[in-house]
């Protein structure tokens, strides 16, 4: 079975998806980590990245080739070409770059192909921004998580140990890019279950999603 969990930054996707996978005994796929790896590689190699995400024809020469050539290993630790980048890919600069990188159609093509290959067999909880709409529209269960902008910003600020006001402003810009990009914009699948996590604990969200999985309640 495949469970797709999508939603904007700060909605709790990664934490919830990881906990849900443990609860069900499924394998967890963090698609965002893959784009962060591409972003980190682009920063490290000073690769050109388009700055107007979602614009017609938006593409950075060579970025798709860079993505194709990377060896990304996911698990308890994230490895990029054999190097542990688990903490490094969570840096604010990488997060910002990942938003631009993810708008490049060649990068998305490369990452989507890898994600589909990984999820070809077995039981998965996959999270991202287009799992249920693009990567795996055939997923048996699709959930779109969201939360109030203020709560999302507070969560991310706590994670990064920074000011919530700054995060809120940056978050608004990133949301606009993600929602308006030409390729795989952030939007819920038509058959997705929408779940507002504002004021809910991780355990509460996990239990609500698990209740939608027949094998988890039998």
Secondary structure in CASP SS format (residue, H / E / C, confidence):
PFRMAT SS
TARGET T0000
AUTHOR 0000-0000-0000
METHOD secondary structure of the structure
MODEL  1
X C 1.00
X E 1.00
X E 1.00
X E 1.00
X E 1.00
X E 1.00
X E 1.00
X C 1.00
X C 1.00
X C 1.00
X C 1.00
X C 1.00
X H 1.00
X H 1.00
X H 1.00
X H 1.00
X H 1.00
X H 1.00
X H 1.00
X H 1.00
X H 1.00
X H 1.00
X H 1.00
X H 1.00
X C 1.00
X C 1.00
X E 1.00
X E 1.00
X E 1.00
X E 1.00
X H 1.00
X H 1.00
X H 1.00
X H 1.00
X H 1.00
X H 1.00
X H 1.00
X H 1.00
X H 1.00
X H 1.00
X H 1.00
X H 1.00
X H 1.00
X H 1.00
X C 1.00
X C 1.00
X C 1.00
X C 1.00
X C 1.00
X C 1.00
X C 1.00
X C 1.00
X C 1.00
X C 1.00
X C 1.00
X C 1.00
X C 1.00
X C 1.00
X C 1.00
X C 1.00
X C 1.00
X C 1.00
X H 1.00
X H 1.00
X H 1.00
X H 1.00
X H 1.00
X H 1.00
X H 1.00
X C 1.00
X C 1.00
X E 1.00
X E 1.00
X C 1.00
X C 1.00
X C 1.00
X C 1.00
X C 1.00
X E 1.00
X E 1.00
X C 1.00
X C 1.00
X E 1.00
X E 1.00
X C 1.00
X C 1.00
X C 1.00
X H 1.00
X H 1.00
X H 1.00
X C 1.00
X H 1.00
X H 1.00
X H 1.00
X H 1.00
X H 1.00
X H 1.00
X H 1.00
X H 1.00
X H 1.00
X H 1.00
X C 1.00
X C 1.00
X C 1.00
X H 1.00
X H 1.00
X H 1.00
X H 1.00
X H 1.00
X H 1.00
X H 1.00
X H 1.00
X H 1.00
X H 1.00
X H 1.00
X H 1.00
X H 1.00
X H 1.00
X C 1.00
X C 1.00
X C 1.00
X C 1.00
X C 1.00
X E 1.00
X E 1.00
X E 1.00
X E 1.00
X E 1.00
X C 1.00
X C 1.00
X H 1.00
X H 1.00
X H 1.00
X H 1.00
X H 1.00
X C 1.00
X C 1.00
X C 1.00
X C 1.00
X C 1.00
X E 1.00
X E 1.00
X E 1.00
X E 1.00
X E 1.00
X E 1.00
X C 1.00
X C 1.00
X H 1.00
X H 1.00
X H 1.00
X H 1.00
X H 1.00
X H 1.00
X H 1.00
X H 1.00
X H 1.00
X H 1.00
X H 1.00
X H 1.00
X C 1.00
X C 1.00
X C 1.00
X H 1.00
X H 1.00
X H 1.00
X H 1.00
X H 1.00
X H 1.00
X H 1.00
X H 1.00
X H 1.00
X H 1.00
X H 1.00
X H 1.00
X H 1.00
X H 1.00
X H 1.00
X H 1.00
X H 1.00
X C 1.00
X C 1.00
X C 1.00
X C 1.00
X C 1.00
X C 1.00
X C 1.00
X C 1.00
X C 1.00
X C 1.00
X C 1.00
X C 1.00
X E 1.00
X E 1.00
X E 1.00
X E 1.00
X C 1.00
X C 1.00
X C 1.00
X C 1.00
X C 1.00
X H 1.00
X H 1.00
X H 1.00
X H 1.00
X H 1.00
X H 1.00
X H 1.00
X H 1.00
X H 1.00
X C 1.00
X C 1.00
X C 1.00
X H 1.00
X H 1.00
X H 1.00
X H 1.00
X C 1.00
END
